[in-house]
Amino acid sequence: MNCKRCGKPLPNRGVTCRFCGMLMDQEQIEYQKKMNDNQNQKQVELLSEKYGYENNIEYNKTKENKLLGLVIIVFVLVILIVLAILINVIRNG
C-alpha cells in the first residue's frame, strides 16, 4: 500500500510514512496488521517445520537441568558440613 500524500510505499511496521511523515489512516493500519499477521503465520510455520516440537522440550530440559544442578550443589554442601562437624567431634572427643 502507498502513502496518500507522497505516493511512496508505506513501511511494514509503524504508523507514519518514512518519507513524508504523514500518519496512516485506519484502513492503511488494518491492511498493515493483516499483512504482518500473514507473514508471521508463514514464518512460524516454517520455523516449526525446521525445528519442530523438540525445540520446546530442550528449553524445558534446560530449566530442569538448572534445578538438578542446584539440588546437587546443596546436597554436596550438606555432606561437607556434616563431615566437618564429625571431624570436629572426633578431634575433641
C-alpha positions in Angstrom: 0.0 0.0 0.0 1.2 3.5 -0.8 1.1 6.8 1.2 -1.8 9.0 0.2 0.3 12.2 0.4 3.6 11.3 -1.3 2.7 8.0 -3.1 5.7 6.1 -1.8 5.4 2.6 -0.2 4.4 2.5 3.4 6.6 0.7 5.9 5.8 -2.8 7.2 5.8 -1.5 10.8 4.8 1.8 12.4 2.0 4.3 11.7 3.8 7.0 9.7 5.3 7.3 6.2 9.1 7.1 6.2 9.3 9.7 3.5 6.9 12.5 4.3 5.8 11.6 7.9 2.1 11.5 7.3 0.1 9.4 9.7 -1.6 6.4 8.2 -5.4 6.2 8.3 -7.3 3.4 9.9 -7.7 1.5 6.6 -3.9 1.5 6.0 -3.2 0.4 9.6 -5.6 -2.5 9.3 -4.1 -3.5 6.0 -0.6 -3.4 7.5 -1.6 -5.5 10.5 -3.3 -8.1 8.2 -0.1 -8.3 6.1 2.1 -8.6 9.2 -0.1 -11.4 10.6 0.0 -13.3 7.3 3.8 -13.0 7.3 4.2 -14.0 10.9 2.0 -17.1 10.4 4.1 -18.2 7.4 7.3 -17.6 9.4 6.0 -19.6 12.4 5.0 -22.5 10.2 8.5 -22.5 8.6 10.2 -22.4 11.9 8.1 -25.2 13.3 8.9 -27.3 10.3 12.6 -26.5 10.6 12.9 -27.0 14.4 9.8 -29.0 15.2 8.4 -29.6 18.6 11.7 -30.8 20.0 12.9 -27.1 20.5 10.3 -26.6 23.3 11.3 -29.8 25.0 15.0 -28.8 25.0 14.1 -25.4 26.6 12.2 -27.2 29.4 15.1 -29.6 29.9 17.4 -26.7 30.4 15.3 -25.4 33.3 15.2 -28.9 34.7 19.0 -29.3 34.4 19.5 -26.0 36.3 17.2 -27.2 39.1 19.0 -30.5 39.2 22.4 -28.8 39.4 21.2 -26.6 42.3 19.9 -29.7 44.2 23.3 -31.4 43.7 25.2 -28.4 44.9 23.1 -28.1 48.1 23.4 -31.9 48.7 27.2 -31.7 48.4 27.3 -28.7 50.8 25.2 -30.5 53.4 27.6 -33.5 53.2 30.6 -31.3 53.6 29.1 -29.6 56.6 28.2 -32.9 58.2 31.7 -34.2 57.6 33.2 -31.1 59.2 31.1 -31.5 62.3 32.0 -35.2 62.6 35.7 -34.4 62.2 35.4 -31.7 64.9 33.6 -34.1 67.2 36.2 -36.8 66.7 39.1 -34.5 67.4 37.6 -33.0 70.5 36.1 -36.2 71.8 
